[in-house]
Amino acid sequence: MKPLINTPLISVIMPVYNSEAYIESSVESILNQSYTNFEFIIIDDASTDKTYDRLLKLIKIDKRIVLVKNKRNEGVTKSLNKALKIAKGKYIIRMDADDWSYPNRFKLQVDLMENNPDVVVSGSYVEICNSKLKMKNLRKYHLDDTTIRKHIFRYSPFAHPATIWKTKVLKENLYSEVIIVSQDYELYFRVGKIGKFMNLDKPLLKLRMHNNSVSASKSGLQWNTTVLIRFNAILMHGYEMSKFDKLYNFLQEIGIGLFPAKSRLFLFNLLRKYSLY
């Protein structure tokens, strides 16, 4: 299938900062997709390592790449919004600079969106991997809109790097630039007032965990931000917590103060792995 550069159905957006160790693997997993009708917008957030130089080499290989370099480091949220403003596709697919997408990812996600026009954002299972992409465990997500909403106050309903969105909805509801981490979680609550959620019941992405990943380096900030996002969803967007959710969030707030970051991350991954809540 020859890519249609002028009319891409998909706009892939990826913010990048100092990711020289993984950037080539990540980009190549996108360029090797079986579904080829896409543009690949990469925002280099003023990297200080060799990331940008490696991207310059890759752009010579594949003209679907649209490379933008920020003059100064602006952060993930602003970089994502910058990519959104220039995106041309009907759908937005997210990707992170240290993850890896399976070759059939785009095909399966486009099929889901085309067959379910009331869905505004969907995702998939992901494989949690070490720095060398060796799988540690499979993280599953709830599949249908009703079940996803039932659990939305307990954990994020999607793996952000594995999501696909309706471009029109995302352009009209940009990421909140006052939020440094968990930007996606806050956005799910907002777009959830517009349309439905779905997840595919198979892994389409290898999510790489390493010392510099956000989940490892900023877990404390993530937990605190998550609590505030949930209360904002109730006060500003009309969501309601069940009695169990209220208890769960109360215990989570206590846990933020009692357990160190590594212990919280270990407990979270353990609970998700065995689907205990």
Secondary structure, DSSP 8 states (H G I E B T S, - for coil): ----TTS-SEEEEEEESS-TTTHHHHHHHHHT-S---EEEEEEE---SSSHHHHHHHHHHH-TTEEEEE-SS---HHHHHHHHHHH--SSEEEE--TT-EE-TTHHHHHHHHHHH-TTEEEEEEEEEEE-TT--EEEEE----SHHHHHHTTTTS-SS-GGG-EEEHHHHHHS---TT-SS-HHHHHHHHHTTTSEEEEEEEEEEEEE--TTSHHHHSHHHHHHHHHHHHHHHHHHH-----HHHHHHHHHHHHHHHHS-HHHHHHHHHHHHHHT--
